[in-house]
Amino acid sequence: MTTIDDTEFEKANLMPNRWYIILRKIDEESFSVSAYDTTTVEDEEFYEAGTVVINGIMELLETDFDKIMESGLVRLMRDVSEGPSIEHEEGTNVVKIDFGRTQ
């Protein structure tokens, strides 16, 4: 019986025509990054927007990681400070409350 490691299994399950950035937890303080492009290249002289963006994100991870961490913390604090969102469906007695991500 042939076994495949997690990375090979992960790659085998990627959908076509997508760009993926996968962060894999190592421990509480670190992670590894994998980037996959399952699109087909039709014009080698033209970069699609998704290709440019995924390469830009990878570049920022390599060159300005502190800025990414800072921005992530700012966003997390903003999400926490906004509190729950409350939505009332007009004409009904239904009230939806979103308390954010469950922990």
Summary of the structure (lengths in Angstrom):
residues: 103
radius of gyration: 19.7
end to end distance: 38.9
largest distance: 60.2
contacts: 172
relative contact order: 0.09
helix: 39%
strand: 24%
